[in-house]
Amino acid sequence: MKREIAKYVSECHVCKRVKADHLKPAGMLHPLNIPAWKWEDIHMDFVVGLPRTQKGYDSIWVIIDRFTKSAHFIPVKTSYTAATYAELYIARIVSLHGVPVTITSDRGSVFVSRFWEQLQKSLGTKLIHSSAYHPQTSGQVERVNQILEDMLRACVLTYSTKWDECLPLAEFAYNNSYQKSLEMAPFEARMGGGANTSELVRTWRASHLRARFGNTSRRASEENLKRAQSRQKSYSDRRRRPLVFKEGDHVYLRVSPMKGVHRFGVKGKLAPRYVGPFKISEKCGPVAYRLELPPRLAAVHDIFHVSQLKKCLRVPEEEIDTSQVQIEPDLTYEARPVKVLDRKQRSTRRSTVTMYKVQWSEHTEEEATWETEEYLRTKYPGGPRLSGSRPRRPKLGRPAPFGLAP
């Protein structure tokens, strides 16, 4: 009986969808191949959400060489089209370093646009996109983004919103800083010596030293990168576990509720952690799989890292209806107000604020939250109708209708 109970629990679809995994993340580390030469294989990403400068810039285009770790930080605007990015790419990258062999990036709208793909195809560059919702594929550029943001935070304290004027110096500082994986600075790996500064001018004045170091920099960089990758893999695999599926297996797909933590608190986390099961149609790599998604999820990229999947031990006769939760293309779902349960006024020193107790979609009345009238009217103009400023409580034991009439 004990074995039967254990088997029944392990195959329970409700348990599989809602219970958290207390295991190491699935999937061993598989580092990208070391490039053969400088600026042949590059990473791209964006730092967005920055304060708008006087010139209108609100984002940074970060482009990194995977071999020398050298980077370019280009100020851009979110309103730029793919054609504008193509012009910047030709002027700032191709003109200086030539046409790269591969470009690794996430699945941002610019990088998957038809114009961008056709441009790279005509140049002979292969585009490599990370699997859905697995930014670790571009971990190098994500780490550089963090360093860049820290430098800009320091600049903003002094120069306010003029962070775009600090980018050239930030780029110089990054490229002239020591890299543990290279055991040298990106400038040294790319040019055969450190960039000239007031301290290094005298040190690197002898040209024969530059030439001798430059002849061995590529070989030294490659050996240092190999050692660094081996060291990083050994550290990472200690905290991971191997997990392998085969074609035809059924798996659950991990999802996350939008604003589930800070809007619904503990109760908001009662939403299911997984949806599915879905059938694996293809193994796309050592740790990536293609799923057969339903038509309603056509906007979601169908290749996922193994860490996003959980094996289904027993395929149900009828698959769980995922239409109960509206899944967005980024594997999140947004709760919307469906009913006003109560209303009250909260007085502050300067004003009186009208509050509404709102029940949200996919949540019970016990999970209702108090929201301000201004927030509901601004964020959800098509939601439940809200009454005037004078509060009126519904009768005890009966919930208020869908919207309180004025």
N, C-alpha and C positions, 0 to 999 in steps of 0.2 A: 504493500500500500504506500509506503514511503516513496518508493521509486515512481509509482504512478502519480502521486501528488506532485513530486518534483518535476516530472515530465509535463504534467498539466500546467503548472505554473510557468515553466520555461516557454511554453507555447501559447500562453495567454496574450492575445493581441492588445488588450487594454494595458496590461503590464508593460509590454514592449513599447507602447506609445508614450506612456506617462512616466515611467521610472527612470531615474538618472543612472548613468553608468559610473561605477566606482572603480574603473579600470584605467590603466595607462592609455593615453591616446593611441589609436590604431595607426599603423603605417610606419615603417622604418624610414630613416632619412636617406634620400637619394639625391646627392648634390648634382648640380648641373656640370656638364663637362667643362674642363678648363679650356678657354679659347686658345687658338694657335697664335694669335698676334693681337697687337693693340687695336682697339676700336673696331674689331670685327664682330664682336658680340656685345650688345648693349642692353641695358634696362631702361625703361621709361615709366614714369608715374607723375601724378599731380599732387601738389599740396594746395588744398582749396580752403575756402572759408576765411581768408585773411582780410584784414581791414582794407577797404578800398583806398588807394593812394590818389594823389592829385592827378596823376596821369591815367587813372582809371584801372590800374592793375589790381586784381583781387586773387590771383593764384600764381603758382610757380610750377613750371615744367621742369622736372628733374630728370636728367639723362646721365647715365653712368656707364662707363666702360667696365665690363666684367673682368678684364685682365689686369689693367693697371689701377682700377678703383677710382680713376679720375672722373670728375663730374662737371657738368654745366648746369647752372641754375638760371633759367630764363623766365622773366616776369611775363605773365600772360593775363588775358581776360577770359572769363567764363563764356562770354558772348562770341569768342572766336569760332569760326567754322573750321572744318577739316582742311579746307583749302588754305586758310591762313596758317594753320599749324604746318602744313606741307611747305609753305614758303619759309617759315622759320627754320624748319628742319634742314632744308637745303642750304640756307644762309649760315646757320650756326653749327651744324654738324657735318654735313657732307662736304662743304667747302673747306673745312679744317682737317677732317679725318678720313674722308673718303666714304664710300658706300659700305655700310656694315653687312655682314653675312646674315645675322639673325637679330631680331628685336624681340625681347621678352617684356610683356606687359600684362596688366589685368584686362578685363573685358569692358573697359570704359567705352562710352559712345564714340569717342574719337577714334580709338584703336580698332573698332570693329566696323567702322563706316565703310561703305563701298568705295568712296574716293580714296581713303587711306590705303585700303587693301590693293586697289588697282595701281596706286603709285608705287608701293613697295614691290608689287609683282613686276612692274615695268623696270624697276631698278635691280631686280634679282635678289631682293632681301626676303628672307623667310620670317614670317610672323609667328611667334610662339605666345599663346595666351595661357594664363594660369587657369586651372580648373575652377569651377564655380565656387565662390565663397571660400577660397583657400589662399589667402594673401601670402602664406609662407613661401609659395613658389617664387615670389619676388621679394624675398626677405632682405636681400641686400639693399634694394632701393628703399624699402620701408625703414630700414635702420638709418640710412642717410637722411631720409625725411625727418626722422626724429632729431638727428643732430642739427639739421638746418633749422628746424623750428626752435630749438633751444638757442641757437645763435641769434635768430630774429627776435626772440623774446627779450634778449639782452639789448638789442638795438632799439626796439620799440620804447624801452624805458627812457632812452635819451632822445631819439629822433621821432617819437610819436608814430604817425602813420607813414612815415617816409622810409618804410622798410625796403622798397625797391632800390633806393640809392645805396643801401648797404649790401646788396646782393653781390656785386663784383668783389668786394673785400671778403665777404663770406665764402665765396667760391675759391678765392686765392688761399684763404686760411685753411679750408678743408683740404684742398689739393696739396698743400705743403705740410700737412700733419702726418705724423707717423701712423702707419697701419700695421696692426699686429699680424694679420694674415700675410701681408707682403714683406714684413720686417723692414719696411722703408716707406717713404712718403709716395703718394701717387705721382708727384712731379719727378721723383727719382726714377720710378719704374717707366715713366713715359719718355723722359728726355735724357736719361742717363745721369742725372744729377739733380740736386735740389735747386729750386728757383732762387734767383739772386735776391738777397735781402741785405740790409746793412751789416748783418753779422756774417752772412755766407759769401759775400763778394770776395773777401780776402781768402777764404778757405778754398773756394773753387776757381781761383784765377788761373791756375795752371791748366792749359788745354789738354796736355797728355793724360792728366788724371781723368778728365771728363771722357776722353776717348776710351781709355782702358775700362772705366766703369760701365760706359755705355755698351761695350761689346758683350759684357757678361750680365747686364741687367735683365734681359729677357729670360735667360736660363735660370738666373737666381730667382726671378719672380715666379716662374713656373714651379720650381722646386718648393718654394715657400708656400705657394697656394696649395700644392698637393699635401704638404704636411698639415696646413691649416684645415683643409677639408677632412682629412683623416681624423684629426683631433676633434673637430666639431661633430663629426658623425658618431664617434665613440661616446662623446658626452650626451648627444641627443638620444641615441638609441637606448641609453640606460633608462630613459623616462618614456619609452615607447614600447609597443608590443606589435608583433607581426600579425596581420589579418589579411587573409586571401579569400576572394570569392571566385566563382567560375561562371561562365555564361549560362544563363537559365536560372540562376539563384534568384530568390526574392529577398529584398532588403527594405528596411525602413529608412526614410530620409529625415535628417535632423532639421527642424525649423525653430525659429525664435520669435516670440511675440514682440511686436513693435511697442515700445514704451511700457513693456510688461512690468519692469522693475519699479520705475519711479511713478507710474500712474496708479497701478493697482496694488503696489506693495507686495505683501506675501500672497494675498489672494490672487493677484494677477498672474502669479507663477503656476496656477493650477491648470493653465492651458496645456494641451498635449505638447510633448517635446519632439515627437516624430509623426510623420504622416506616411501613408502607404498601406501595404507593401507595394513595391514596384519591381518589375523584372529587370535583371541585368541583361542587356543585349550585346555588350561588347566590353572586353578588357582593353583599355586604351594605353596602358603603361603598367609599370610595376605597382603603382598605388592609385590608379585612376580608372573609373568605370563609367560606362554609358548606360543610362536607365531609359526604360520605355515609359515616358511620362504621358499622362492623359492629355487630350486636346486643350483642356482648360489651363494647363501649365505650359502651353507652347512657348510663352515668352521667357521661360526659365531655361538657361543653358543646361543641356542634359548630361554633361560630364562632371563627375564629382570625385573628390578625394575620398579615400577609404575612411578617413576619420569622420566623415559626415554620414556614414552608413552604419546600420545595425542589421545583423542577419535575422531573417524571418524563418523560424524553424518549421512552421506549418503554414502552408498557404491556405487562406480561408476560401471557402466555396464562393463567397461573394466578398470582394475587396471592401475594406472600410471606406465609407463615403467621405472623401476629403472635402466635399462641397460644403460641409458644415463650417469650415473655416476658409475664408477667402485668402488664398495664398498669393502674395505679390511676386513679381519677377525676382526680387532679392531675397526670397524665402522668408519673408516676414508677413505678418498680417496686422491690420489696423482695426482696433475696436472703435465702433461708432455709437453715439448716443441713440437709444431707441425709445426711452420712456422717462418722463419726469415724475419722480416719486414724491418729492417734497420741496419746500421752498422756505427760505428764512433770510433774515437780514443780519449782517454782521457790521457792527459800528466800530469805526476807528476814530482816531483823534481828528482827522480831517474830513472824513466822508462816511457814508453808509453804503455798504456793498451788498448787493443781492446775490444770494447763493442758491443753487439748485442741486438737489440730490438726484443724480442721473444713473439710470441703469444702462449698461453698455452691452453691445452685441456680443454673443458668445459668453455672457456672464450672467449670473443670477442676481436677484434683488439684494441678496446678502452682500454682494460685491460692489454695490452701488457706491459712488463717490460724490463728494460735494465739489461743485465747480462754480466759478463766478459767471455771472450773466454775460459779461464782456467777452470772456474766453469762448463761451458756447456760441455767441452770435458771430464772432470773428472766425473761429476755427470750423464750425459746422453750421453755416448759414441755412442749409437745407435740412437740418435736423428737426427735432420736436419743437413745436411752437412754444414760446415763452410768454408768460403773462406780464402784467405791468409791475410797477415797483412795490405795490402793497402786497405783503405776503399773505398767503392763504394756505393753511395746512389741510391736506386731505383727511377725510373721516378715518377714525381709527379702525384698523382691520381691513380697509379697502385701499388699494393703491390708486394713485392719481391716474387719470387717462394718459394717452400717449403724449399729449401736450396740453398745458394749462391755457385755456382760451383767454384772451385779453378781456 
